[in-house]
């Protein structure tokens, strides 16, 4: 690629930004912290949405839509919730502009001030539980299994495309249950859906676990998460599923009559993933030649590039190439034939390599004669010649092989970057020299966790589900510990 | 249905609201003018989205996403645009809350005031054309064919669920072209897509036409529209497609080098439909028994209700009903088997009739013996007995017949409600006594149009495409007119 493109070694952060911009995924907008998701980047998000939406529906959920505005007073009803979100929210105070009496342009019309300010949703628990109050009278009205695809706004100070932006797109599931057990089961079920999606679509292995109190969602009793490892050894939280207990039901007075005829508060969960996942896919698989996409999420799975020297060859090759395209499309593959004569094959090879298209098929006059094509794999950069016979099936198998290979590579990488630390020195050494996940003993207090974060920037990513109990001493305080937890520096 | 449900005759407006609420489509939220779209209502919108999205992609468009915030200064760059939208927009002025020092709850943190206020998009031309400036250098970068699915906010004073809400969901296409001709062609193409969708999915006949200057989109050179007729004789604008000329390219300095090497401003279009279409579908087809949905948009196309007297019959009937369900689902139909034993068949009949499910299949013990089922059509309320053999095909044909029948009924209704008026008296008489579309002569001036609106509340819905020229006298001013235009009272 062009020389102004960074490698991971040189500057990981610039490498990431270069890929996002040069692969046409997204760009910064005129509004601080907000990005424009360009068609190619948005197409990846659409693939994610469509797979997740089907998984949500297969597990009994329906979509709905709630207002983007939350009355300020709703926000204060759950004490932890407002603590967690009040510091970073966009506030609507007026509902009209007027011509500037002193000059050009428009100014806010002071006579159009809202009685109560409205907050742009940073998450929708409050407005949704205010609504659920009217939906629930009896146990027969439960469970409510609802999901929403929406935009949310959190006024983050340091932003980065896809990974952390002031506005982002996400889905938020909000469910209501008659019993604690059922709500906890739902929390786990959706965590499993997320892990399944991360591993089988994004080709990223994830650790499932529960957050420590410090890292818990504001208003939750327990936050479950999936944690992925990026190529620079930093962790990335890829999805969360919260058991909210009866906190929001109490705050918004949502009660139901149980089978036994008692009036009880409803149990709640919420769970979400966002456009951050696009950032995770980019970071997990791409290389110094540009973007690498898992076939299941690639907007274009196969690109066909005709090779020719003259007009006659061009027509002959394109005719065959188009046959191949149609055969593969009929098989359900996402194929593009780039038959533009304004760009040379070499330029196209670079372009689609950089954009992470999993397979490239080149076809020239000799291929037409010999009934062959040349296929290049994006993941390994290997090229091989294939007979055209039964090509759609061969291509399908190659795509599956790439999907598997990307997952296996990411898994091997994570295994190689998973460490055990038993002393503070060891812990710091691993953090600074190797990165990755570190299993270490912790005394279980929020204070220790906070101090470790302040001194090393590492946080507890999670306490893995089914973690084995093992006595030891906290790497920081030396106090007794009943289990190792997973530390890492994180996005 | 229950006695508290209005008929169209009694109170058309209440009838509409009753359907929206009692069929579980939507409800008002705690935020003024914003609705909650409930799962059943949202499922109709999802069917619309999926059909339209495919039509947009089949015509070469891609989806993308632009920020919800528009810097205030962008708004003023196109003079007509700001005039049209400044009066009804939500303004973000602050980005943080803090604990109220004088008491409970939170207040806006005055130290977190934005330097420049942000407007919640009422439509995205300005932020998008600010972005396009960097996407376009040469004619080779054109056309840009982009669509966005998003929420927008217009601070309307009088709102009505689906038809006019402060926040609504929509799609907005924004395209950029090298020539005027190409942009105009795109405007027409997307109008045709909308008309196709309205007639073939929503089963609503529409008139295609161009708006008068008064009714034009703020910033457009021409606004094309599709106009539908509701059962109370009022018109409803169901979609618009705007030819924006070079207005936004000039305002945001978007130029390109043409094939001839000249620097020129880019030509623009924009086009959109919204959740208002859900309101149109409800109003166009429903009757005094509740909602009526066209099969192509119905979340549930067929409901199966088992009839039984005892546990043994229940099991026998449900087994057969489930076989039927599976056979129909395998055919791609959207089927629900309601085998709850907590509700009686009569209750279920009412429920699904009210919710507009196109076909209801009842199956009892005698049906199981005789290999029959009873099928009731929601549109005609007719019931017939069918042999179970080949049932999925029969059901598919019935659904097609319902789709066609709803369109034909709506077309007949519109034909019966289309009038010609040659005098002011005639015009007023038709408006007050019959409603519907009125073809009448108009002198072509904005003043006359405005006066007609003030005196009668009727507006020019459109000048039909391919309108035949015909000399006459303006019904209001008596001045010369070259053609009839279409008037109606409208939503």
Interface residues (C-beta under 8 A of the other chain):
Chain A: X27 X29 X30 X31 X34 X35 X36 X37 X38 X39 X42 X43 X45 X46 X62 X63 X64 X65 X66 X67 X68 X69 X70 X71 X72 X73 X74 X75 X76 X82 X86 X87 X88 X89 X90 X91 X92 X93 X94 X95 X96 X97 X98 X99 X104 X105 X106 X108 X117 X118 X119 X120 X127 X130 X131 X134 X140 X146 X150 X151 X153 X155 X167 X169 X342
Chain B: X27 X29 X30 X31 X34 X35 X36 X37 X38 X39 X42 X43 X45 X46 X62 X63 X64 X65 X66 X67 X68 X69 X70 X71 X72 X73 X74 X75 X76 X82 X86 X87 X88 X89 X90 X91 X92 X93 X94 X95 X96 X97 X98 X99 X104 X105 X106 X108 X117 X118 X119 X120 X127 X130 X131 X134 X140 X146 X150 X151 X153 X155 X167 X169 X342
